[in-house]
Amino acid sequence: MTTEDMVKTSARSKTEDMLNEYIPILILTITAALFAAINLVLSHLLGPRKSSRSKLSVYESGMKPRGDARHRFSIKFYLIAMVFIIFDIEVVFLYPWALIFRQYVAAGPFILIEMLVFIGILVLGYIYVWKKGGLTWD
Amino acid sequence: MDWLTYLVLPLIKIAIAIGSLLLGVMMMVLAERRVSAWLQDRHGPNRVGWHGMMQPMADGLKFIFKEDLIPGHVDKPIYLLAPLVILVPALMTWAVVPFGTTDPTQVPTLFGQPFKFQLSDLNIGILYILAITSLGVYGVVLGAWASNNKYSLLGGLRAAAQMISYELSLGLSLIGVLMISGSLKFSVIVAQQTDIWDWNIFRQFPAFLVFTIASFAETNRAPFDLAEAEQELVGGYHTEYSSLKFAIFFMAEYLHMIVGSAVNVSLFLGGWHLFGIENIHWAFSILIFCAKVTLFLFFYIWVRWTLPRFRYDQLMMLGWKVLLPIALINIVGTAIILAF
């Protein structure tokens, strides 16, 4: 085996090691799904079955159900979801920065200033949403 | 590929961990009832078994033999899928949390392989936790929508809005910890907290505060349990669920609580370390970890039976206007302190 081949093999085995860490998680996912499915089937098999019309109807505190639940709901929920998506993406961008912060800050304050600008823009947007009343729930 | 390392040992760990998690859920349900009774000066369930120890068993059996009712108005496939979607992430989150020592010189060997007390030491550990816990929202929303019930819909919407709001603060609070540790690996973060003054609760107190409050909200736990506020919404998103399907929702909530405490203990309270003792025996490391988690779970129960429930607008205000700025200020503060 040439040196080049050995380097290639070791690089591949490193990636393989990293990916192998996910095998237990795959096993766990399967186990968890099986456990949940068994639970669902178990009560289906063992429970008694005696249904009646009132049992199968919608539960509305004993009143006669009025219509179904396919109604419109407050726009506030959409607004919160949209603001969340924007902020969450910003948070994701902060993660790689936080990881390397300590190594790079020793070389100079550039990484700090860079992120202060980024957070500054984020705060501007945050203040805008706040002032527009996007965070107020009434 | 070595089938022993990648199949047999993980299976043993999964069996141990899921077994103890389910046992933990049972004990937690009982503890909740006993502690609440104690706080309210009553007895609580103490008849089945020694001090009511068998009560959760009896409850579980009862759930199994209850009628498995699927109401006529529900969206059947999604209705049946929702409990599955909620339980699987709840059972998966613990995978990266070290529940005992991971030091290669300390761990016992099994079949000639080191038996680390952690299922998988992913290099993106914290991201894994955040990703898997946010999957829990899907179960809530799917269950609420498929139930076709007004109480469920309201509860589900509330829960979803609450969970995504607090997830931001949760994610932001961890950045301070990451800046100090410089790694997303749980084994590294825990190893850095050997000495008690190195615990992240002391180095990152605002982050700890935000993380704890946000994890209470993420688990839909009192004082943030508006999604299932029984006085106004009956059961919230699981109103239309019965028998073991209801038990699954219940179980998932308690699992989230236990795993949330375990994550909190690992990130902020030194994991399996105690008072800077090095070369700790592996059995003791597990005991220490379990003791810490138990204390934290007691804190959960204590808070629930002490504080009244928030109003929904207060809850949203706390998340967006209080916790988020605190988390942001904490990041900037930590960055400046580390830089100079």
Interface residues (C-beta under 8 A of the other chain):
Chain A: M18 N20 E21 Y22 I23 P24 I25 I27 L28 T29 T31 A32 A33 F35 A36 A37 N39 L40 L42 S43 H44 L46 G47 P48 R49 K50 S51 K55 L56 S57 V58 Y59 E60 S61 D68 A69 R70 H71 F73 K76 F77 I80 A81 F84 F87 D88 V91 L94 Y95 A98 L99 I100 F101 R102 Q103 V105 P109 L112 M115 L116 I119 L122 V123 Y126 W130 L135 T136 W137 D138
Chain B: M1 Y6 L7 P10 L11 K13 I14 I18 F63 I64 F65 K66 E67 D68 L69 P71 G72 H73 L80 P83 L84 L87 V88 L91 M92 A95 L119 S120 D121 L122 N123 L127 S147 N148 N149 K150 Y151 S152 L153 L154 L157 A160 A161 I164 S165 E167 L168 G171 L172 I175 G176 L178 M179 I180 G182 S183 L184 V234 T239 E240 S243 L244 K245 A247 I248 Y312 D313 M316 M317 W320 K321 L324 L328 I331 V332 A335 I336 L338 A339
